Amino acid sequence: GDEELGTRFLRMIDEFRYPENGASTSDIREIRRMKARIDDERLPHGADRNTHTKLGRGALTDIEWTVQLLTMMHAHEHEELHNTSTLEVLDVLAEKRIIPPEQVRILREAWLFATNARNSLVLVKGRRMDQLPGPGPALAQVAGAAGWDPEDYQGYLEQYLRLTRKARQVVDEVFWGEQSMEP
C-alpha cells in the first residue's frame, strides 16, 4: 500500500493508541467489556479454551490485550511504549517497573511458547491452525516441530498448560483486576 498514507493513518490514530493522559477509568472499563464480549464470541465452536494457542486462557490474545492496555495507560509517561511489538513493550514494562519483572517474565514465556506452538501447528498441518490436538500422534508431531522429543508430547502439553495457566493468573490480576488497573 501507500507508505505515506499508512504513516498519516498511524499518526491519526496515535491519540487513541497512546492517550495524552493515559487511558481513563471509563476507557479501561470499556476495553474490559469489549474483551469479555470477544472472548465469548470468537472462540470457535468445539474449541478447547485451555489449548487454543490464540484465544485460549493465558494464550496470545490474553497477553496482547494486557500489554496493549498497559501501553494505553502508561505511554503518555514513557515514550518507549509507543511500539507495536509485544515483546519489546514487555521489555519496557519490566524496565520501567510498570508491572513486576516476574510478571513480565511469565507473560513473555507464555507468549513465546504459544507462538512456537502455533507456528508448529502450521508446519504440521500445512495451514494456519490455533487449536493444539489432544494427546496422541498429532500432538507428538506438533511437539517434534516445536523442538521437543515427539515421544514427550505429554510433557510438551503440560508445559504449555503450565505456562498459559501462570500467564492467565497475571492477566486476571493486571488486565481484569480493578485495583491494579487504576490509571
TIVO-2410 file (N, C-alpha, C; in nm, 3 decimals):
# residues 183
REC num residu      c1      c2      c3 atome chaine
REC   1      G   0.081  -0.119   0.000     N      A
REC   1      G   0.000   0.000   0.000    CA      A
REC   1      G   0.085   0.125   0.000     C      A
REC   2      D   0.019   0.236   0.004     N      A
REC   2      D   0.081   0.368   0.004    CA      A
REC   2      D   0.144   0.395   0.141     C      A
REC   3      E   0.277   0.405   0.143     N      A
REC   3      E   0.350   0.422   0.269    CA      A
REC   3      E   0.315   0.554   0.338     C      A
REC   4      E   0.304   0.661   0.260     N      A
REC   4      E   0.270   0.792   0.318    CA      A
REC   4      E   0.130   0.788   0.381     C      A
REC   5      L   0.036   0.725   0.314     N      A
REC   5      L  -0.100   0.712   0.368    CA      A
REC   5      L  -0.097   0.633   0.498     C      A
REC   6      G  -0.021   0.525   0.501     N      A
REC   6      G  -0.008   0.444   0.622    CA      A
REC   6      G   0.049   0.524   0.738     C      A
REC   7      T   0.151   0.603   0.710     N      A
REC   7      T   0.213   0.687   0.814    CA      A
REC   7      T   0.114   0.790   0.865     C      A
REC   8      R   0.039   0.853   0.775     N      A
REC   8      R  -0.061   0.953   0.817    CA      A
REC   8      R  -0.169   0.887   0.902     C      A
REC   9      F  -0.212   0.767   0.863     N      A
REC   9      F  -0.314   0.696   0.939    CA      A
REC   9      F  -0.265   0.665   1.080     C      A
REC  10      L  -0.141   0.614   1.091     N      A
REC  10      L  -0.086   0.582   1.223    CA      A
REC  10      L  -0.078   0.706   1.312     C      A
REC  11      R  -0.037   0.818   1.254     N      A
REC  11      R  -0.032   0.943   1.332    CA      A
REC  11      R  -0.172   0.983   1.378     C      A
REC  12      M  -0.268   0.962   1.290     N      A
REC  12      M  -0.406   1.000   1.321    CA      A
REC  12      M  -0.462   0.917   1.438     C      A
REC  13      I  -0.428   0.790   1.443     N      A
REC  13      I  -0.484   0.705   1.549    CA      A
REC  13      I  -0.399   0.703   1.676     C      A
REC  14      D  -0.284   0.770   1.673     N      A
REC  14      D  -0.198   0.773   1.792    CA      A
REC  14      D  -0.272   0.824   1.915     C      A
REC  15      E  -0.363   0.920   1.899     N      A
REC  15      E  -0.435   0.973   2.015    CA      A
REC  15      E  -0.521   0.865   2.082     C      A
REC  16      F  -0.559   0.762   2.006     N      A
REC  16      F  -0.636   0.652   2.064    CA      A
REC  16      F  -0.544   0.544   2.120     C      A
REC  17      R  -0.433   0.519   2.049     N      A
REC  17      R  -0.337   0.417   2.094    CA      A
REC  17      R  -0.260   0.463   2.216     C      A
REC  18      Y  -0.227   0.591   2.219     N      A
REC  18      Y  -0.145   0.647   2.326    CA      A
REC  18      Y  -0.213   0.773   2.380     C      A
REC  19      P  -0.323   0.758   2.456     N      A
REC  19      P  -0.397   0.875   2.504    CA      A
REC  19      P  -0.306   0.972   2.581     C      A
REC  20      E  -0.331   1.101   2.561     N      A
REC  20      E  -0.247   1.206   2.616    CA      A
REC  20      E  -0.229   1.196   2.768     C      A
REC  21      N  -0.333   1.160   2.839     N      A
REC  21      N  -0.325   1.147   2.985    CA      A
REC  21      N  -0.338   1.002   3.030     C      A
REC  22      G  -0.318   0.909   2.941     N      A
REC  22      G  -0.336   0.768   2.973    CA      A
REC  22      G  -0.482   0.730   2.959     C      A
REC  23      A  -0.508   0.602   2.958     N      A
REC  23      A  -0.646   0.553   2.947    CA      A
REC  23      A  -0.724   0.593   3.072     C      A
REC  24      S  -0.845   0.642   3.051     N      A
REC  24      S  -0.930   0.681   3.163    CA      A
REC  24      S  -0.995   0.557   3.224     C      A
REC  25      T  -1.053   0.574   3.341     N      A
REC  25      T  -1.124   0.464   3.406    CA      A
REC  25      T  -1.236   0.413   3.316     C      A
REC  26      S  -1.307   0.504   3.249     N      A
REC  26      S  -1.415   0.460   3.160    CA      A
REC  26      S  -1.359   0.390   3.037     C      A
REC  27      D  -1.243   0.435   2.986     N      A
REC  27      D  -1.177   0.364   2.875    CA      A
REC  27      D  -1.143   0.221   2.916     C      A
REC  28      I  -1.085   0.208   3.035     N      A
REC  28      I  -1.045   0.076   3.085    CA      A
REC  28      I  -1.167  -0.014   3.099     C      A
REC  29      R  -1.274   0.040   3.154     N      A
REC  29      R  -1.397  -0.038   3.171    CA      A
REC  29      R  -1.450  -0.084   3.035     C      A
REC  30      E  -1.450   0.006   2.936     N      A
REC  30      E  -1.500  -0.027   2.803    CA      A
REC  30      E  -1.411  -0.132   2.735     C      A
REC  31      I  -1.281  -0.119   2.750     N      A
REC  31      I  -1.188  -0.217   2.692    CA      A
REC  31      I  -1.211  -0.354   2.754     C      A
REC  32      R  -1.230  -0.359   2.884     N      A
REC  32      R  -1.259  -0.486   2.951    CA      A
REC  32      R  -1.389  -0.547   2.900     C      A
REC  33      R  -1.490  -0.463   2.885     N      A
REC  33      R  -1.619  -0.511   2.835    CA      A
REC  33      R  -1.604  -0.568   2.695     C      A
REC  34      M  -1.528  -0.496   2.611     N      A
REC  34      M  -1.506  -0.541   2.473    CA      A
REC  34      M  -1.432  -0.676   2.471     C      A
REC  35      K  -1.329  -0.689   2.553     N      A
REC  35      K  -1.254  -0.816   2.556    CA      A
REC  35      K  -1.343  -0.930   2.604     C      A
REC  36      A  -1.423  -0.906   2.706     N      A
REC  36      A  -1.513  -1.010   2.757    CA      A
REC  36      A  -1.608  -1.057   2.648     C      A
REC  37      R  -1.663  -0.963   2.571     N      A
REC  37      R  -1.754  -0.998   2.463    CA      A
REC  37      R  -1.681  -1.078   2.355     C      A
REC  38      I  -1.562  -1.033   2.319     N      A
REC  38      I  -1.483  -1.103   2.217    CA      A
REC  38      I  -1.446  -1.243   2.264     C      A
REC  39      D  -1.408  -1.256   2.392     N      A
REC  39      D  -1.376  -1.388   2.447    CA      A
REC  39      D  -1.493  -1.484   2.432     C      A
REC  40      D  -1.614  -1.434   2.453     N      A
REC  40      D  -1.733  -1.518   2.443    CA      A
REC  40      D  -1.768  -1.553   2.299     C      A
REC  41      E  -1.744  -1.461   2.207     N      A
REC  41      E  -1.793  -1.477   2.070    CA      A
REC  41      E  -1.693  -1.539   1.973     C      A
REC  42      R  -1.563  -1.521   1.994     N      A
REC  42      R  -1.465  -1.557   1.892    CA      A
REC  42      R  -1.413  -1.699   1.899     C      A
REC  43      L  -1.416  -1.761   2.016     N      A
REC  43      L  -1.364  -1.898   2.026    CA      A
REC  43      L  -1.450  -1.990   1.940     C      A
REC  44      P  -1.388  -2.060   1.846     N      A
REC  44      P  -1.466  -2.148   1.758    CA      A
REC  44      P  -1.543  -2.253   1.837     C      A
REC  45      H  -1.660  -2.290   1.784     N      A
REC  45      H  -1.742  -2.393   1.846    CA      A
REC  45      H  -1.662  -2.522   1.859     C      A
REC  46      G  -1.663  -2.580   1.976     N      A
REC  46      G  -1.592  -2.705   1.999    CA      A
REC  46      G  -1.445  -2.689   2.036     C      A
REC  47      A  -1.395  -2.566   2.034     N      A
REC  47      A  -1.253  -2.542   2.069    CA      A
REC  47      A  -1.234  -2.556   2.219     C      A
REC  48      D  -1.116  -2.599   2.258     N      A
REC  48      D  -1.081  -2.612   2.399    CA      A
REC  48      D  -1.008  -2.485   2.442     C      A
REC  49      R  -1.070  -2.411   2.531     N      A
REC  49      R  -1.014  -2.282   2.575    CA      A
REC  49      R  -0.878  -2.300   2.644     C      A
REC  50      N  -0.848  -2.420   2.694     N      A
REC  50      N  -0.720  -2.443   2.761    CA      A
REC  50      N  -0.605  -2.464   2.664     C      A
REC  51      T  -0.634  -2.508   2.542     N      A
REC  51      T  -0.527  -2.541   2.448    CA      A
REC  51      T  -0.540  -2.467   2.315     C      A
REC  52      H  -0.618  -2.362   2.311     N      A
REC  52      H  -0.628  -2.279   2.191    CA      A
REC  52      H  -0.517  -2.175   2.199     C      A
REC  53      T  -0.421  -2.183   2.108     N      A
REC  53      T  -0.299  -2.101   2.119    CA      A
REC  53      T  -0.324  -1.952   2.098     C      A
REC  54      K  -0.430  -1.917   2.031     N      A
REC  54      K  -0.459  -1.776   2.007    CA      A
REC  54      K  -0.559  -1.721   2.109     C      A
REC  55      L  -0.673  -1.784   2.123     N      A
REC  55      L  -0.783  -1.729   2.203    CA      A
REC  55      L  -0.799  -1.797   2.338     C      A
REC  56      G  -0.711  -1.889   2.370     N      A
REC  56      G  -0.723  -1.964   2.495    CA      A
REC  56      G  -0.684  -1.883   2.618     C      A
REC  57      R  -0.712  -1.940   2.733     N      A
REC  57      R  -0.677  -1.877   2.861    CA      A
REC  57      R  -0.525  -1.863   2.872     C      A
REC  58      G  -0.479  -1.740   2.892     N      A
REC  58      G  -0.336  -1.716   2.907    CA      A
REC  58      G  -0.256  -1.728   2.779     C      A
REC  59      A  -0.326  -1.736   2.666     N      A
REC  59      A  -0.259  -1.752   2.537    CA      A
REC  59      A  -0.236  -1.615   2.472     C      A
REC  60      L  -0.214  -1.614   2.343     N      A
REC  60      L  -0.166  -1.494   2.274    CA      A
REC  60      L  -0.255  -1.371   2.292     C      A
REC  61      T  -0.385  -1.383   2.268     N      A
REC  61      T  -0.467  -1.261   2.276    CA      A
REC  61      T  -0.480  -1.212   2.420     C      A
REC  62      D  -0.485  -1.301   2.517     N      A
REC  62      D  -0.488  -1.256   2.657    CA      A
REC  62      D  -0.366  -1.168   2.686     C      A
REC  63      I  -0.251  -1.215   2.645     N      A
REC  63      I  -0.126  -1.143   2.671    CA      A
REC  63      I  -0.122  -1.012   2.592     C      A
REC  64      E  -0.161  -1.017   2.466     N      A
REC  64      E  -0.156  -0.898   2.382    CA      A
REC  64      E  -0.254  -0.790   2.430     C      A
REC  65      W  -0.374  -0.829   2.471     N      A
REC  65      W  -0.469  -0.730   2.525    CA      A
REC  65      W  -0.412  -0.666   2.652     C      A
REC  66      T  -0.349  -0.745   2.735     N      A
REC  66      T  -0.291  -0.693   2.859    CA      A
REC  66      T  -0.181  -0.593   2.829     C      A
REC  67      V  -0.092  -0.629   2.738     N      A
REC  67      V   0.019  -0.541   2.700    CA      A
REC  67      V  -0.035  -0.413   2.637     C      A
REC  68      Q  -0.135  -0.425   2.551     N      A
REC  68      Q  -0.191  -0.307   2.486    CA      A
REC  68      Q  -0.262  -0.215   2.585     C      A
REC  69      L  -0.332  -0.273   2.682     N      A
REC  69      L  -0.397  -0.189   2.783    CA      A
REC  69      L  -0.294  -0.115   2.867     C      A
REC  70      L  -0.191  -0.185   2.908     N      A
REC  70      L  -0.084  -0.119   2.985    CA      A
REC  70      L  -0.019  -0.008   2.903     C      A
REC  71      T  -0.004  -0.031   2.773     N      A
REC  71      T   0.050   0.072   2.685    CA      A
REC  71      T  -0.040   0.195   2.684     C      A
REC  72      M  -0.170   0.172   2.669     N      A
REC  72      M  -0.264   0.285   2.668    CA      A
REC  72      M  -0.262   0.361   2.800     C      A
REC  73      M  -0.238   0.291   2.908     N      A
REC  73      M  -0.238   0.353   3.040    CA      A
REC  73      M  -0.111   0.433   3.068     C      A
REC  74      H   0.002   0.389   3.011     N      A
REC  74      H   0.131   0.445   3.053    CA      A
REC  74      H   0.215   0.507   2.942     C      A
REC  75      A   0.172   0.499   2.816     N      A
REC  75      A   0.254   0.552   2.706    CA      A
REC  75      A   0.270   0.704   2.714     C      A
REC  76      H   0.178   0.772   2.779     N      A
REC  76      H   0.192   0.918   2.792    CA      A
REC  76      H   0.308   0.953   2.884     C      A
REC  77      E   0.349   0.859   2.968     N      A
REC  77      E   0.461   0.881   3.060    CA      A
REC  77      E   0.593   0.825   3.006     C      A
REC  78      H   0.582   0.726   2.916     N      A
REC  78      H   0.701   0.655   2.868    CA      A
REC  78      H   0.693   0.641   2.716     C      A
REC  79      E   0.765   0.728   2.648     N      A
REC  79      E   0.766   0.729   2.501    CA      A
REC  79      E   0.805   0.592   2.444     C      A
REC  80      E   0.887   0.516   2.518     N      A
REC  80      E   0.933   0.384   2.469    CA      A
REC  80      E   0.817   0.286   2.450     C      A
REC  81      L   0.703   0.315   2.510     N      A
REC  81      L   0.587   0.228   2.493    CA      A
REC  81      L   0.513   0.253   2.361     C      A
REC  82      H   0.554   0.354   2.287     N      A
REC  82      H   0.495   0.381   2.155    CA      A
REC  82      H   0.555   0.280   2.058     C      A
REC  83      N   0.508   0.158   2.066     N      A
REC  83      N   0.568   0.046   1.995    CA      A
REC  83      N   0.460  -0.061   1.978     C      A
REC  84      T   0.458  -0.128   1.864     N      A
REC  84      T   0.357  -0.231   1.840    CA      A
REC  84      T   0.409  -0.372   1.866     C      A
REC  85      S   0.535  -0.387   1.901     N      A
REC  85      S   0.592  -0.519   1.928    CA      A
REC  85      S   0.562  -0.562   2.071     C      A
REC  86      T   0.489  -0.670   2.086     N      A
REC  86      T   0.454  -0.721   2.219    CA      A
REC  86      T   0.580  -0.746   2.302     C      A
REC  87      L   0.679  -0.812   2.244     N      A
REC  87      L   0.800  -0.845   2.321    CA      A
REC  87      L   0.879  -0.720   2.359     C      A
REC  88      E   0.889  -0.625   2.269     N      A
REC  88      E   0.962  -0.502   2.301    CA      A
REC  88      E   0.889  -0.421   2.408     C      A
REC  89      V   0.757  -0.416   2.402     N      A
REC  89      V   0.681  -0.346   2.505    CA      A
REC  89      V   0.695  -0.417   2.639     C      A
REC  90      L   0.697  -0.549   2.638     N      A
REC  90      L   0.720  -0.622   2.764    CA      A
REC  90      L   0.853  -0.582   2.826     C      A
REC  91      D   0.957  -0.565   2.743     N      A
REC  91      D   1.086  -0.520   2.794    CA      A
REC  91      D   1.073  -0.385   2.865     C      A
REC  92      V   1.001  -0.293   2.803     N      A
REC  92      V   0.983  -0.159   2.862    CA      A
REC  92      V   0.902  -0.169   2.991     C      A
REC  93      L   0.798  -0.251   2.991     N      A
REC  93      L   0.716  -0.267   3.112    CA      A
REC  93      L   0.801  -0.314   3.230     C      A
REC  94      A   0.895  -0.404   3.203     N      A
REC  94      A   0.985  -0.452   3.309    CA      A
REC  94      A   1.084  -0.344   3.348     C      A
REC  95      E   1.146  -0.283   3.248     N      A
REC  95      E   1.249  -0.181   3.273    CA      A
REC  95      E   1.193  -0.065   3.355     C      A
REC  96      K   1.072  -0.022   3.323     N      A
REC  96      K   1.010   0.091   3.393    CA      A
REC  96      K   0.934   0.046   3.518     C      A
REC  97      R   0.934  -0.085   3.542     N      A
REC  97      R   0.866  -0.144   3.658    CA      A
REC  97      R   0.718  -0.106   3.664     C      A
REC  98      I   0.657  -0.103   3.547     N      A
REC  98      I   0.513  -0.077   3.539    CA      A
REC  98      I   0.437  -0.197   3.594     C      A
REC  99      I   0.489  -0.315   3.564     N      A
REC  99      I   0.445  -0.436   3.635    CA      A
REC  99      I   0.573  -0.507   3.680     C      A
REC 100      P   0.563  -0.592   3.780     N      A
REC 100      P   0.684  -0.658   3.830    CA      A
REC 100      P   0.754  -0.741   3.721     C      A
REC 101      P   0.887  -0.739   3.720     N      A
REC 101      P   0.963  -0.817   3.621    CA      A
REC 101      P   0.922  -0.965   3.618     C      A
REC 102      E   0.884  -1.022   3.731     N      A
REC 102      E   0.841  -1.162   3.733    CA      A
REC 102      E   0.714  -1.181   3.650     C      A
REC 103      Q   0.622  -1.088   3.656     N      A
REC 103      Q   0.501  -1.096   3.574    CA      A
REC 103      Q   0.536  -1.082   3.426     C      A
REC 104      V   0.629  -0.994   3.396     N      A
REC 104      V   0.674  -0.978   3.257    CA      A
REC 104      V   0.736  -1.109   3.208     C      A
REC 105      R   0.819  -1.171   3.290     N      A
REC 105      R   0.883  -1.298   3.253    CA      A
REC 105      R   0.777  -1.404   3.222     C      A
REC 106      I   0.675  -1.413   3.307     N      A
REC 106      I   0.568  -1.511   3.288    CA      A
REC 106      I   0.495  -1.485   3.156     C      A
REC 107      L   0.459  -1.361   3.130     N      A
REC 107      L   0.389  -1.327   3.006    CA      A
REC 107      L   0.475  -1.356   2.884     C      A
REC 108      R   0.603  -1.321   2.892     N      A
REC 108      R   0.696  -1.345   2.780    CA      A
REC 108      R   0.708  -1.496   2.751     C      A
REC 109      E   0.732  -1.576   2.854     N      A
REC 109      E   0.747  -1.721   2.834    CA      A
REC 109      E   0.622  -1.781   2.771     C      A
REC 110      A   0.506  -1.743   2.820     N      A
REC 110      A   0.382  -1.798   2.766    CA      A
REC 110      A   0.361  -1.751   2.622     C      A
REC 111      W   0.390  -1.624   2.594     N      A
REC 111      W   0.373  -1.570   2.459    CA      A
REC 111      W   0.465  -1.643   2.361     C      A
REC 112      L   0.590  -1.661   2.400     N      A
REC 112      L   0.686  -1.730   2.312    CA      A
REC 112      L   0.646  -1.876   2.291     C      A
REC 113      F   0.604  -1.945   2.397     N      A
REC 113      F   0.567  -2.085   2.384    CA      A
REC 113      F   0.442  -2.099   2.298     C      A
REC 114      A   0.341  -2.014   2.321     N      A
REC 114      A   0.218  -2.021   2.242    CA      A
REC 114      A   0.245  -1.986   2.095     C      A
REC 115      T   0.332  -1.890   2.071     N      A
REC 115      T   0.368  -1.855   1.933    CA      A
REC 115      T   0.439  -1.972   1.866     C      A
REC 116      N   0.532  -2.034   1.936     N      A
REC 116      N   0.602  -2.150   1.882    CA      A
REC 116      N   0.504  -2.265   1.856     C      A
REC 117      A   0.411  -2.287   1.948     N      A
REC 117      A   0.311  -2.393   1.930    CA      A
REC 117      A   0.226  -2.364   1.806     C      A
REC 118      R   0.183  -2.240   1.792     N      A
REC 118      R   0.100  -2.202   1.678    CA      A
REC 118      R   0.177  -2.220   1.547     C      A
REC 119      N   0.303  -2.178   1.544     N      A
REC 119      N   0.385  -2.196   1.424    CA      A
REC 119      N   0.407  -2.344   1.395     C      A
REC 120      S   0.425  -2.424   1.499     N      A
REC 120      S   0.445  -2.569   1.481    CA      A
REC 120      S   0.319  -2.634   1.425     C      A
REC 121      L   0.203  -2.587   1.467     N      A
REC 121      L   0.077  -2.637   1.411    CA      A
REC 121      L   0.073  -2.613   1.260     C      A
REC 122      V   0.116  -2.495   1.217     N      A
REC 122      V   0.118  -2.463   1.074    CA      A
REC 122      V   0.213  -2.556   1.000     C      A
REC 123      L   0.331  -2.580   1.058     N      A
REC 123      L   0.427  -2.670   0.993    CA      A
REC 123      L   0.371  -2.811   0.978     C      A
REC 124      V   0.303  -2.858   1.080     N      A
REC 124      V   0.250  -2.995   1.078    CA      A
REC 124      V   0.127  -3.006   0.989     C      A
REC 125      K   0.036  -2.911   0.999     N      A
REC 125      K  -0.092  -2.920   0.928    CA      A
REC 125      K  -0.089  -2.857   0.789     C      A
REC 126      G   0.011  -2.772   0.763     N      A
REC 126      G   0.020  -2.709   0.632    CA      A
REC 126      G  -0.076  -2.592   0.614     C      A
REC 127      R  -0.141  -2.551   0.720     N      A
REC 127      R  -0.231  -2.435   0.716    CA      A
REC 127      R  -0.241  -2.376   0.856     C      A
REC 128      R  -0.288  -2.253   0.863     N      A
REC 128      R  -0.298  -2.187   0.993    CA      A
REC 128      R  -0.401  -2.258   1.081     C      A
REC 129      M  -0.356  -2.295   1.199     N      A
REC 129      M  -0.444  -2.356   1.298    CA      A
REC 129      M  -0.404  -2.301   1.434     C      A
REC 130      D  -0.499  -2.296   1.524     N      A
REC 130      D  -0.472  -2.241   1.657    CA      A
REC 130      D  -0.497  -2.341   1.769     C      A
REC 131      Q  -0.563  -2.451   1.741     N      A
REC 131      Q  -0.601  -2.547   1.844    CA      A
REC 131      Q  -0.500  -2.661   1.852     C      A
REC 132      L  -0.437  -2.676   1.969     N      A
REC 132      L  -0.350  -2.792   1.988    CA      A
REC 132      L  -0.434  -2.918   1.988     C      A
REC 133      P  -0.385  -3.025   1.924     N      A
REC 133      P  -0.459  -3.151   1.927    CA      A
REC 133      P  -0.448  -3.215   2.065     C      A
REC 134      G  -0.536  -3.308   2.092     N      A
REC 134      G  -0.528  -3.383   2.218    CA      A
REC 134      G  -0.410  -3.478   2.216     C      A
REC 135      P  -0.381  -3.540   2.329     N      A
REC 135      P  -0.269  -3.635   2.337    CA      A
REC 135      P  -0.279  -3.743   2.229     C      A
REC 136      G  -0.165  -3.772   2.168     N      A
REC 136      G  -0.159  -3.874   2.065    CA      A
REC 136      G  -0.062  -3.836   1.955     C      A
REC 137      P  -0.069  -3.907   1.842     N      A
REC 137      P   0.027  -3.886   1.733    CA      A
REC 137      P   0.030  -3.743   1.678     C      A
REC 138      A  -0.086  -3.679   1.666     N      A
REC 138      A  -0.088  -3.542   1.612    CA      A
REC 138      A  -0.015  -3.446   1.706     C      A
REC 139      L  -0.036  -3.461   1.835     N      A
REC 139      L   0.034  -3.375   1.931    CA      A
REC 139      L   0.184  -3.407   1.931     C      A
REC 140      A   0.219  -3.534   1.913     N      A
REC 140      A   0.361  -3.573   1.905    CA      A
REC 140      A   0.428  -3.502   1.787     C      A
REC 141      Q   0.357  -3.492   1.674     N      A
REC 141      Q   0.412  -3.421   1.558    CA      A
REC 141      Q   0.433  -3.273   1.589     C      A
REC 142      V   0.335  -3.212   1.655     N      A
REC 142      V   0.347  -3.069   1.690    CA      A
REC 142      V   0.463  -3.049   1.786     C      A
REC 143      A   0.473  -3.136   1.886     N      A
REC 143      A   0.583  -3.126   1.983    CA      A
REC 143      A   0.717  -3.139   1.911     C      A
REC 144      G   0.727  -3.233   1.819     N      A
REC 144      G   0.850  -3.251   1.742    CA      A
REC 144      G   0.884  -3.128   1.659     C      A
REC 145      A   0.783  -3.071   1.594     N      A
REC 145      A   0.805  -2.950   1.514    CA      A
REC 145      A   0.847  -2.832   1.602     C      A
REC 146      A   0.808  -2.836   1.729     N      A
REC 146      A   0.843  -2.729   1.823    CA      A
REC 146      A   0.980  -2.751   1.887     C      A
REC 147      G   1.047  -2.861   1.848     N      A
REC 147      G   1.181  -2.886   1.900    CA      A
REC 147      G   1.185  -2.979   2.020     C      A
REC 148      W   1.072  -3.036   2.055     N      A
REC 148      W   1.066  -3.131   2.166    CA      A
REC 148      W   1.082  -3.272   2.112     C      A
REC 149      D   1.117  -3.365   2.198     N      A
REC 149      D   1.116  -3.506   2.163    CA      A
REC 149      D   0.969  -3.544   2.141     C      A
REC 150      P   0.934  -3.592   2.021     N      A
REC 150      P   0.794  -3.626   1.995    CA      A
REC 150      P   0.735  -3.726   2.096     C      A
REC 151      E   0.820  -3.811   2.151     N      A
REC 151      E   0.771  -3.908   2.249    CA      A
REC 151      E   0.732  -3.840   2.381     C      A
REC 152      D   0.780  -3.718   2.401     N      A
REC 152      D   0.747  -3.644   2.523    CA      A
REC 152      D   0.634  -3.543   2.496     C      A
REC 153      Y   0.540  -3.582   2.410     N      A
REC 153      Y   0.431  -3.491   2.378    CA      A
REC 153      Y   0.348  -3.455   2.500     C      A
REC 154      Q   0.338  -3.547   2.596     N      A
REC 154      Q   0.263  -3.516   2.718    CA      A
REC 154      Q   0.335  -3.407   2.799     C      A
REC 155      G   0.468  -3.415   2.806     N      A
REC 155      G   0.546  -3.311   2.873    CA      A
REC 155      G   0.531  -3.177   2.803     C      A
REC 156      Y   0.527  -3.180   2.670     N      A
REC 156      Y   0.506  -3.059   2.591    CA      A
REC 156      Y   0.371  -2.995   2.625     C      A
REC 157      L   0.267  -3.077   2.627     N      A
REC 157      L   0.134  -3.027   2.659    CA      A
REC 157      L   0.129  -2.973   2.802     C      A
REC 158      E   0.190  -3.045   2.895     N      A
REC 158      E   0.191  -2.999   3.034    CA      A
REC 158      E   0.265  -2.866   3.048     C      A
REC 159      Q   0.374  -2.849   2.974     N      A
REC 159      Q   0.447  -2.722   2.977    CA      A
REC 159      Q   0.361  -2.608   2.921     C      A
REC 160      Y   0.293  -2.634   2.810     N      A
REC 160      Y   0.203  -2.534   2.753    CA      A
REC 160      Y   0.097  -2.494   2.855     C      A
REC 161      L   0.034  -2.593   2.917     N      A
REC 161      L  -0.072  -2.565   3.014    CA      A
REC 161      L  -0.019  -2.492   3.137     C      A
REC 162      R   0.100  -2.529   3.182     N      A
REC 162      R   0.159  -2.464   3.298    CA      A
REC 162      R   0.188  -2.316   3.269     C      A
REC 163      L   0.250  -2.290   3.154     N      A
REC 163      L   0.285  -2.152   3.118    CA      A
REC 163      L   0.162  -2.065   3.096     C      A
REC 164      T   0.063  -2.118   3.026     N      A
REC 164      T  -0.057  -2.038   2.999    CA      A
REC 164      T  -0.141  -2.020   3.126     C      A
REC 165      R  -0.139  -2.118   3.214     N      A
REC 165      R  -0.211  -2.103   3.342    CA      A
REC 165      R  -0.149  -1.990   3.424     C      A
REC 166      K  -0.017  -1.986   3.430     N      A
REC 166      K   0.051  -1.877   3.501    CA      A
REC 166      K   0.025  -1.742   3.434     C      A
REC 167      A   0.030  -1.740   3.301     N      A
REC 167      A   0.003  -1.616   3.228    CA      A
REC 167      A  -0.139  -1.568   3.255     C      A
REC 168      R  -0.233  -1.662   3.260     N      A
REC 168      R  -0.372  -1.623   3.287    CA      A
REC 168      R  -0.386  -1.562   3.426     C      A
REC 169      Q  -0.310  -1.611   3.522     N      A
REC 169      Q  -0.313  -1.552   3.655    CA      A
REC 169      Q  -0.266  -1.406   3.650     C      A
REC 170      V  -0.161  -1.380   3.572     N      A
REC 170      V  -0.113  -1.242   3.557    CA      A
REC 170      V  -0.218  -1.158   3.485     C      A
REC 171      V  -0.277  -1.211   3.379     N      A
REC 171      V  -0.381  -1.140   3.305    CA      A
REC 171      V  -0.498  -1.108   3.398     C      A
REC 172      D  -0.539  -1.206   3.477     N      A
REC 172      D  -0.650  -1.183   3.570    CA      A
REC 172      D  -0.618  -1.069   3.666     C      A
REC 173      E  -0.497  -1.066   3.715     N      A
REC 173      E  -0.457  -0.961   3.809    CA      A
REC 173      E  -0.438  -0.827   3.741     C      A
REC 174      V  -0.364  -0.825   3.630     N      A
REC 174      V  -0.325  -0.699   3.567    CA      A
REC 174      V  -0.436  -0.644   3.477     C      A
REC 175      F  -0.494  -0.727   3.392     N      A
REC 175      F  -0.596  -0.678   3.298    CA      A
REC 175      F  -0.731  -0.662   3.366     C      A
REC 176      W  -0.773  -0.763   3.441     N      A
REC 176      W  -0.909  -0.763   3.497    CA      A
REC 176      W  -0.918  -0.703   3.637     C      A
REC 177      G  -0.807  -0.697   3.711     N      A
REC 177      G  -0.812  -0.651   3.850    CA      A
REC 177      G  -0.840  -0.503   3.863     C      A
REC 178      E  -0.950  -0.468   3.924     N      A
REC 178      E  -0.991  -0.327   3.937    CA      A
REC 178      E  -0.882  -0.242   4.002     C      A
REC 179      Q  -0.831  -0.285   4.114     N      A
REC 179      Q  -0.737  -0.203   4.189    CA      A
REC 179      Q  -0.608  -0.179   4.112     C      A
REC 180      S  -0.555  -0.286   4.050     N      A
REC 180      S  -0.426  -0.272   3.982    CA      A
REC 180      S  -0.437  -0.195   3.851     C      A
REC 181      M  -0.558  -0.169   3.802     N      A
REC 181      M  -0.573  -0.102   3.673    CA      A
REC 181      M  -0.604   0.047   3.688     C      A
REC 182      E  -0.604   0.099   3.808     N      A
REC 182      E  -0.631   0.242   3.824    CA      A
REC 182      E  -0.523   0.321   3.752     C      A
REC 183      P  -0.563   0.421   3.672     N      A
REC 183      P  -0.463   0.500   3.598    CA      A
REC 183      P  -0.377   0.584   3.690     C      A
***
